[in-house]
Amino acid sequence: MRRKKKNKKIPRSKKKKIAKAAPSVPFWKRLLKSFLFLILAGLFTIVLNRAGLLSQLETTFLDAQMRLDVPDEESQVVIIDITQNDFEQIFQGQTRPLKPDALRTLISAVAKGQPCVIGVDIDTHFTQFKDFKVADDWPPIVWSREVAEIPADVNQKPVPLDVLGGQDPALNEKSGLPLLIDDAGSKTTRRYMRLIETTLGKQPSFPWAVYRERQSRNCGGVTLPVLTESTDPLLIRYSRGAEGVGRTKITASNVISFAEDPNWQNNELVKDKIVLIGGSYLGEDRHDTPFGMMTGVEVMANVVESELRGGGIKPPNNLTLGLLLLFDGILLIALFQFLPFRRALLFSIPAIIVLSLTCSFLTYHSFSRWAFFASMMIGVTLAELLDMVKDVYKDWIKQLRGQS
C-alpha cells in the first residue's frame, strides 16, 4: 500500500514572506486594463452632466455657497427703482413707452448726484424718444438695447433695435442687450454673456457695456479687475441675496426729492457709483433666481457686481474636464496598486472628497461642481471593488476544484 503524503504546514511567518514576495500586476498593465473603462466612465460622466442629471446636486451646493459668500464691502452698484407708486405719480401710468419727459427728469436728478456711470434698463426704441435730449453735463449713460424678438431657437440670432428712437446711431455704441440665460428645466436665471451674437455681429450685453464704461473712468479710486470679452455663458454670483445686502436701493420719487437739495452733489449715496435705473412697476420684468423672484434691474445689478468681483464662473471646456477626470481616475488606480486593498478602499473616501472639491474649485472657481468629478471617481472605486470580488471568487473556485 502506498502511503499518502502529508501536506506540510507552512508557518505563518513564511506565509507572510511568500505573500509579500508574490509579484503583483505591474502598474502599467493595470492602467492598460483600466484605460478603456476610464475613457468610457469619463464620457459617461460628461454626458450625465450635459443631460442635467447632476445639475440638481450642483446647483443646490452652488446656492448654499453663494449664501455664505456675502461680500463685506459695500456694493459699487446703486439701484434706482421706479416703483408702482412712482409709475402712477411721476410717469402718470404711461408705458410702452415709459413717459420720456418723466424719464429725463429722473436721469437729470440722478446726474446731479455725480455718479460715475448711469445704466438705464428701460426700453427706449420707441419713436417718442427721438426728441429725448441727452444733456452734455450728464455722466456717461449706457442704454438698454432691446431686441425685436427673443429667439426661441438658440441658434437664431436676435435683432437689436436702436436706442432713443434711433435719433443717433452713435448712441447704440453706448448700449447693451439685456439678455440673460435661464436653466432649461427650471427656468431659473443663472447665466449671462459679455458678448452676444446678433444679426449685427457681436454686441455687448447691458451689464458688460456698463462695466466697460465704468472701467474707462477713474471714479473713487476703485481698481477693477481686468476681464476679457467672450461669448461664453458665465454663472451669475448672487452673493448679496434677494435683499441686496450692502447695496443701496432708492425709489425714483426719493431721488427727485434729493436732487432739490443743493448738497445733493456731495452725497454719499450715488457719488462715484454705478447707478442702474429700472422698474418694479406692473410686476412684468421679473426673473426666477436661486434666491427667489427679482426684478430685471436687480438681476443686472448682480451681474455687474459679479464682474466687479472678477467675473462670473466660466465652465471649462470638455478637453480640460476630460484630462482632470483621467488624472483623478489614474490617481485612484495608483492608490489600489500600491496599498493593500482594505487600506486603499479606506483612503479612497477622503481622496474622492478632496479631489472632487479641488477639481471643482480649479475649473469653476466654486466647490459646487464636486458631484461631476466625484461620480467618475466613485465609478473607478466600484470597478476596483468588483475586480477584487472577481479575484476572490476565482480563488474560491480554485480551492473547491483542488479539494475535489
C-alpha positions in Angstrom: 0.0 0.0 0.0 1.1 3.5 -0.9 1.4 6.0 1.9 -0.4 9.2 1.5 1.9 12.2 1.6 1.0 14.6 4.3 0.7 18.2 3.4 3.4 20.2 5.2 2.1 23.1 7.2 3.7 26.4 6.3 4.5 28.6 9.3 2.6 32.0 9.4 5.8 33.9 9.2 6.7 32.2 5.9 3.2 32.7 4.6 3.6 36.5 5.1 7.0 36.4 3.3 5.5 34.4 0.4 2.6 36.8 0.2 4.9 39.8 0.4 7.2 38.4 -2.2 4.4 37.4 -4.6 4.7 39.6 -7.7 1.8 42.0 -8.2 0.5 43.1 -11.6 2.7 45.9 -13.0 1.1 49.3 -12.8 1.3 49.9 -16.5 -0.6 46.7 -17.1 -3.2 47.7 -14.6 -3.6 51.1 -16.3 -3.8 49.5 -19.7 -6.5 47.1 -18.4 -8.5 50.1 -16.9 -7.8 52.6 -19.7 -11.0 51.8 -21.7 -13.1 51.9 -18.5 -11.6 55.3 -17.7 -12.4 56.7 -21.1 -16.0 55.3 -21.0 -16.6 56.5 -17.4 -15.3 60.0 -18.3 -17.5 60.2 -21.4 -20.5 58.9 -19.4 -19.9 61.5 -16.7 -19.8 64.3 -19.2 -23.0 63.0 -20.9 -24.7 62.9 -17.5 -23.6 66.4 -16.8 -24.8 67.7 -20.2 -28.1 66.0 -19.7 -28.5 67.9 -16.4 -28.7 64.7 -14.2 -26.0 66.1 -11.9 -27.3 69.7 -12.0 -29.6 69.4 -9.0 -26.8 68.5 -6.7 -24.5 71.1 -8.2 -27.0 74.0 -8.1 -28.0 73.1 -4.5 -24.4 73.3 -3.4 -23.7 76.4 -5.5 -26.7 78.2 -4.0 -25.6 77.3 -0.5 -22.1 78.6 -1.3 -23.4 81.9 -2.6 -25.5 82.4 0.6 -22.2 82.1 2.6 -20.2 84.3 0.3 -21.7 87.7 1.1 -19.1 90.4 0.4 -18.0 92.5 3.4 -17.6 95.7 1.4 -20.4 98.0 0.2 -21.6 97.4 -3.3 -20.4 99.9 -6.0 -23.8 99.5 -7.6 -26.9 101.5 -6.7 -30.4 100.7 -8.0 -32.9 103.5 -8.7 -36.3 101.7 -8.6 -39.4 103.0 -10.4 -42.0 101.6 -8.0 -45.7 101.2 -8.8 -46.4 104.5 -6.9 -43.6 106.3 -9.0 -45.1 104.8 -12.2 -48.5 106.2 -11.4 -47.5 109.6 -9.9 -44.3 110.6 -11.9 -44.9 108.7 -15.1 -48.7 109.1 -15.0 -49.2 105.4 -15.7 -47.8 105.6 -19.2 -45.9 102.7 -20.5 -44.7 101.4 -23.9 -43.1 103.8 -24.0 -42.4 104.9 -20.5 -43.1 108.7 -20.5 -39.9 110.2 -22.0 -40.1 113.6 -20.2 -40.5 111.9 -16.8 -37.6 109.6 -17.5 -35.4 112.6 -18.5 -36.4 114.3 -15.2 -35.3 111.2 -13.3 -32.0 110.9 -15.1 -31.3 114.6 -14.5 -31.9 114.1 -10.8 -29.5 111.1 -10.7 -26.9 113.0 -12.7 -26.8 115.9 -10.2 -25.6 113.4 -7.6 -22.4 112.8 -9.8 -22.4 109.1 -10.2 -19.6 107.5 -12.3 -21.9 105.8 -14.8 -25.6 105.6 -15.3 -27.2 102.4 -16.8 -30.8 102.9 -18.0 -32.5 99.5 -18.0 -35.6 100.9 -19.8 -36.8 100.2 -23.4 -36.3 103.4 -25.4 -36.6 102.2 -29.0 -40.0 103.8 -29.5 -40.2 106.8 -31.8 -41.4 109.0 -28.9 -37.8 109.1 -27.7 -36.5 110.7 -30.9 -36.7 114.1 -29.3 -35.2 112.9 -26.0 -32.2 115.3 -25.3 -29.1 113.9 -23.7 -27.6 116.7 -21.6 -23.9 117.5 -22.1 -23.2 117.7 -18.3 -24.6 114.2 -17.6 -22.2 111.4 -16.7 -21.8 108.6 -19.3 -25.0 106.8 -19.9 -25.4 103.2 -21.0 -28.7 102.4 -22.6 -30.5 99.1 -22.6 -30.8 98.0 -26.2 -33.9 95.8 -26.8 -34.2 93.2 -29.5 -37.0 92.8 -32.0 -37.9 89.4 -30.6 -36.1 87.0 -28.2 -35.4 83.9 -30.4 -36.9 80.7 -29.3 -34.2 78.8 -31.1 -30.8 79.1 -29.5 -29.2 79.1 -33.0 -31.3 82.0 -34.2 -29.6 85.4 -33.7 -31.5 88.3 -32.1 -32.2 91.5 -34.0 -31.1 94.6 -32.0 -33.2 97.8 -32.0 -31.9 101.3 -31.9 -32.0 103.2 -28.6 -33.7 106.6 -28.1 -35.9 106.0 -31.2 -32.9 105.8 -33.5 -32.2 109.6 -33.2 -28.4 109.0 -33.3 -26.8 105.7 -34.4 -23.7 106.6 -32.3 -25.8 106.1 -29.1 -26.1 102.4 -30.0 -22.4 102.2 -29.3 -23.1 103.2 -25.7 -25.7 100.4 -25.2 -26.0 96.7 -24.4 -28.5 93.9 -24.8 -30.4 93.0 -21.5 -30.4 89.3 -22.4 -30.0 86.6 -19.7 -29.9 82.8 -19.9 -32.4 80.6 -18.0 -31.9 77.0 -17.0 -33.7 74.7 -19.5 -35.6 72.8 -16.8 -36.4 75.2 -14.0 -36.3 78.5 -15.9 -34.1 79.9 -13.2 -31.9 82.8 -14.4 -28.3 81.7 -13.7 -26.2 82.8 -16.6 -25.2 85.8 -18.7 -22.8 86.6 -21.6 -20.5 89.5 -22.2 -20.9 89.4 -25.9 -23.9 88.2 -27.8 -24.1 87.0 -31.4 -26.7 89.1 -33.2 -27.7 89.9 -36.8 -25.3 92.9 -36.5 -22.4 90.9 -35.3 -21.2 90.5 -31.7 -22.8 93.1 -29.4 -22.2 93.7 -25.7 -24.7 92.7 -23.1 -26.1 95.5 -21.0 -24.1 94.7 -17.8 -20.9 94.2 -19.8 -21.4 97.6 -21.5 -21.9 99.2 -18.1 -18.7 97.5 -16.8 -16.7 98.6 -19.8 -17.8 102.2 -19.3 -17.0 102.1 -15.6 -13.6 100.6 -16.4 -12.8 103.5 -18.7 -13.4 106.1 -15.9 -11.4 106.8 -12.8 -14.1 107.1 -10.1 -13.4 107.0 -6.4 -10.0 105.3 -6.8 -11.5 101.8 -7.1 -9.4 99.4 -9.0 -11.3 97.0 -11.3 -10.3 93.5 -12.4 -9.1 93.1 -16.0 -11.6 90.9 -17.8 -11.7 89.6 -21.4 -14.6 89.7 -23.8 -16.1 86.4 -24.9 -19.4 84.8 -25.9 -19.1 82.1 -23.2 -22.0 81.7 -20.8 -21.0 82.7 -17.2 -22.6 81.9 -13.9 -24.0 84.9 -12.0 -22.8 85.3 -8.5 -25.9 86.1 -6.5 -23.8 86.8 -3.4 -25.9 89.6 -1.9 -29.1 87.6 -1.8 -32.7 88.7 -2.6 -32.4 91.7 -0.2 -29.3 93.0 -1.9 -27.2 93.1 1.3 -24.8 96.1 1.3 -26.3 97.5 -1.9 -28.2 100.9 -1.9 -31.7 101.0 -3.4 -33.6 104.3 -3.8 -37.0 104.9 -5.2 -37.4 107.3 -8.2 -39.5 109.7 -6.2 -36.9 109.9 -3.4 -34.1 110.7 -5.9 -36.1 113.5 -7.5 -36.7 114.9 -4.0 -33.0 114.6 -3.0 -31.9 116.4 -6.2 -33.7 119.6 -4.9 -31.2 119.8 -2.1 -28.1 121.9 -3.1 -25.9 119.5 -1.2 -27.1 116.5 -3.3 -23.9 116.7 -5.4 -21.8 116.0 -2.3 -24.0 113.0 -1.3 -22.6 109.5 -0.4 -25.4 107.6 -1.9 -24.7 107.7 -5.7 -21.5 109.8 -6.0 -18.8 107.9 -8.0 -21.1 104.8 -8.1 -22.6 102.7 -10.9 -26.3 103.7 -10.9 -28.8 101.4 -12.6 -32.3 102.8 -13.3 -35.0 100.2 -13.7 -38.5 99.4 -12.5 -40.6 97.1 -10.3 -43.8 98.7 -11.6 -46.5 96.4 -13.1 -44.6 93.4 -12.0 -43.7 92.5 -15.6 -39.9 92.3 -15.7 -39.3 89.6 -13.2 -36.9 86.6 -13.1 -36.8 83.5 -11.0 -33.4 83.3 -9.4 -31.7 81.0 -6.8 -32.8 83.5 -4.2 -36.4 83.9 -5.4 -38.0 86.4 -7.7 -36.1 89.5 -8.7 -36.7 92.4 -11.0 -34.7 92.7 -14.2 -32.6 95.6 -12.8 -31.8 93.6 -9.7 -30.5 90.7 -11.8 -28.5 93.2 -13.8 -27.0 94.6 -10.6 -26.0 91.1 -9.6 -24.3 90.6 -12.9 -22.4 93.9 -12.7 -21.4 93.0 -9.2 -20.2 89.6 -10.5 -17.9 91.4 -12.9 -16.6 93.8 -10.2 -15.6 90.7 -8.2 -13.6 89.2 -11.0 -16.4 87.9 -13.3 -18.9 85.1 -13.3 -17.9 81.5 -13.2 -16.8 80.2 -16.5 -17.4 76.5 -17.2 -14.2 74.8 -18.6 -14.0 73.1 -22.0 -14.5 69.4 -22.5 -10.8 68.7 -23.0 -9.9 70.2 -19.6 -12.7 68.2 -17.9 -11.6 65.0 -19.7 -7.9 65.4 -18.6 -8.9 66.1 -15.0 -11.2 63.1 -14.9 -8.5 61.0 -16.4 -6.0 62.3 -13.8 -8.4 61.5 -10.9 -9.0 58.0 -12.2 -5.3 57.2 -12.6 -4.6 58.6 -9.1 -7.2 56.3 -7.6 -5.9 53.3 -9.5 -2.4 54.0 -8.2 -3.9 54.0 -4.7 -5.2 50.5 -5.2 -2.0 49.4 -6.8 0.5 50.4 -4.1 -1.6 50.0 -1.0 -3.3 46.9 0.5 -6.9 46.7 -0.7 -8.6 47.5 2.6 -6.4 50.5 3.3 -6.8 51.7 -0.3 -10.6 51.4 0.0 -10.5 53.4 3.3 -8.2 56.1 1.8 -10.3 56.4 -1.3 -13.2 58.0 0.5 -11.3 61.1 1.7 -9.4 61.1 -1.6 -12.6 61.4 -3.6 -13.9 64.2 -1.3 -10.6 66.2 -1.6 -10.1 65.6 -5.3 -13.6 66.4 -6.3 -13.7 69.7 -4.3 -10.2 70.7 -5.5 -11.0 70.0 -9.2 -14.3 71.8 -8.9 -12.6 74.9 -7.5 -9.8 74.8 -10.1 -12.2 74.6 -13.0 -15.2 76.6 -11.9 -13.8 78.7 -9.1 -16.5 77.2 -7.0 -17.0 74.0 -4.9 -20.5 73.5 -6.4 -19.4 71.1 -9.2 -18.0 68.4 -6.9 -20.6 65.9 -7.9 -19.3 65.9 -11.5 -15.8 64.8 -10.5 -16.9 62.6 -7.6 -19.2 60.4 -9.9 -16.2 59.4 -12.0 -14.0 58.5 -9.0 -16.8 56.6 -7.4 -17.1 54.6 -10.6 -13.4 53.8 -10.5 -13.6 52.7 -6.9 -16.6 50.4 -7.6 -14.7 48.9 -10.5 -11.7 48.1 -8.3 -14.1 46.6 -5.7 -15.7 44.5 -8.4 -12.3 43.4 -9.6 -11.3 42.3 -6.1 -14.6 40.3 -5.7 -13.9 38.6 -9.0 -10.3 37.6 -7.9 -11.7 36.3 -4.6 -14.3 34.3 -6.5 -11.7 32.8 -8.8 -9.6 31.8 -5.8 -12.6 30.2 -4.1 -13.4 28.2 -7.3 -9.8 27.0 -7.5 -9.9 25.9 -3.9 -13.1 24.0 -4.5 -11.6 22.3 -7.5 -8.4 21.4 -5.6 -10.4 19.8 -2.8 -12.4 17.8 -5.2 
